[in-house]
Amino acid sequence: MLRHSLRWLTGLGAAGALVAASATPAVAAATIEPYFQDSTLAVGSTATTRTLFLYADEPTVLTDVSVRYDYRSLANKITVAPADGQECTAPEPGVLVCTEPFDVVLNEMPPLGSGIYRNATKQVRLGLTEDAQLGDSGDIAVSFQAAGGRRGSYTSQVRVGEGVDLAGGPYTTVSSKPGGKFSVPLAVANAGDTTVSGFVAVFDLAYSIRTKDRFSNCRYSDDHLVSCQFDEEIAVGTGLVATLNLELGKDTYAPTNQSGHAQFMTTADFEDLTRVREAVGARAATPGGGPKLTLTKAPGRMRQAAQTDVGPGNDHTGWIIKATGTNGTDLAAIGATLKGSAGAVVTATVGFRNNGPATLDKVNEDYEAATHTTVELPPGSTAVEVPGNCQLRPGTRTYQCASEMLLVAGQTYAMKFRLRIDKVIPNARGAVRVNAPCECPGGGSFQDDIKPANDRATIVVNAAQSGGGQGDGDGDGGGGGGSLPITGAPTTLIAGIGALLLVTGAGCYLLARRRSSRFFA
């Protein structure tokens, strides 16, 4: 798995879907589908940890959960054992049944600012027995059941291969202004005692990092580099290096540090990670039509990334790009003008727009919202339906709403509030405020807006004369004209959380089918 793959797989494209979430209660039980990653196990290696992920088409809680691992096709070849103290039994050879000690909470996406990884059951460790031979293969049928007849299954492939040790080169720091070009090394070495025959580099690049190159052995989403596959062999103790020519988007926030990573994995490990994408019909990143990206022999023995104190593994490399100069962001609030009679339900489409010139990028493993918006209801009205990213502040008529993690310059981020008019009050006024203060676990709001004067807009119900708001509304009792366009994350790569999803679709096993127009995995 990629170094950041847990947040990618559990992120589920959260940056592109949060605004569309609904707080309306479900009528039918949520559909739940499991995913258990394929594995290639190396003879003589330590056991590999795997997690069963459960994906639901709406938030739900499972109770009395048990998971069954059926690996009889590999009996006497592999072992499956609990990894974290759960209660498990082996009713027959090649079968392990484990019970979850607590309820399993499922969400379509992790809550912004929480830093909590959702949708995972307890882990197990897969190992090989002394009888396992190179080339052995089989399946693990993983199934779960829970109270209320909730159940599902997924079949994962397991292969026995030989172990190698890919090591990434040292981290590099360069500088560039927004819109500027720069080059970084892509360096990999063989730190093991077996020749490496082919490998893949998978990239986790900030949204700001783009490329115009189109190598035939690499895949892209628009101007974003996703992965590159190499056929070259790497002899023991040697390394290879290539040069990546990249650039910063003109909408890069500056001054900031923009980061990028590449993880190297064997061809088999990459296949283990990506097989499911074809099954769900996920959108593939596009291969380039130019020449191949080639590697040359690295001079001398390469210093391994593990010696740079970047983590417990050594199979990755990375770059820090110092974005120089000044390039800020203006988030402008959008209000609404509504009208209706007593008892009518009207829709207030409110939010904000990123007027640029810079994109605001807070994509990270903590699911930290880029900013927060408050929506204060006008007097005489009651919210009967609110977006799923909004919560009522206790003792107030104000809702606090978390934004997406990536706010692209030129895009509008809108939310629909359904309001019931309890009493007609002429010129009843509420307010929308972007960059509102928030004492949130994942951090507060954006504090460096370059034009704070437009951070506030009004919601006006039954204006006596004209205007008062900066948006539109509609309702059962009459309303404004056209609706405010609801846009959000771009239909290009959501870099950082989207790179792996574009290649695999694994994290969107259920959602890629149910919402194919919303997720671009």
KATA-V519214 format. One record per run of one state. SS is the DSSP state (a for helix, b for strand, c for the rest). FROM is the first residue (numbers start at 1). LEN is the number of residues. If there is no record, write none. Layout:
[[SS,FROM,LEN] [SS,FROM,LEN]]
//
This chain:
[[c,1,4] [a,5,7] [c,12,2] [a,14,7] [c,21,1] [b,22,1] [c,23,9] [b,32,4] [c,36,3] [b,39,4] [c,43,5] [b,48,9] [c,57,3] [b,60,3] [c,63,3] [b,66,5] [c,71,1] [a,72,3] [c,75,3] [b,78,5] [c,83,4] [b,87,3] [c,90,5] [b,95,5] [c,100,4] [b,104,3] [c,107,13] [b,120,9] [c,129,8] [b,137,10] [a,147,3] [b,150,12] [c,162,4] [b,166,3] [c,169,3] [b,172,6] [c,178,3] [b,181,10] [c,191,5] [b,196,10] [c,206,3] [b,209,2] [c,211,7] [b,218,4] [c,222,2] [b,224,11] [c,235,4] [b,239,10] [c,249,5] [b,254,13] [a,267,13] [c,280,6] [b,286,2] [c,288,8] [b,296,2] [c,298,7] [a,305,4] [c,309,7] [b,316,12] [c,328,1] [b,329,6] [c,335,1] [b,336,3] [c,339,6] [b,345,13] [c,358,2] [b,360,2] [c,362,10] [b,372,5] [c,377,4] [b,381,5] [c,386,1] [b,387,1] [c,388,2] [b,390,3] [c,393,5] [b,398,5] [c,403,3] [b,406,2] [c,408,4] [b,412,10] [c,422,6] [b,428,7] [c,435,17] [a,452,3] [c,455,1] [b,456,6] [c,462,10] [b,472,4] [c,476,11] [b,487,1] [c,488,11] [a,499,6] [c,505,1] [a,506,3] [c,509,2] [a,511,4] [c,515,7]]
//
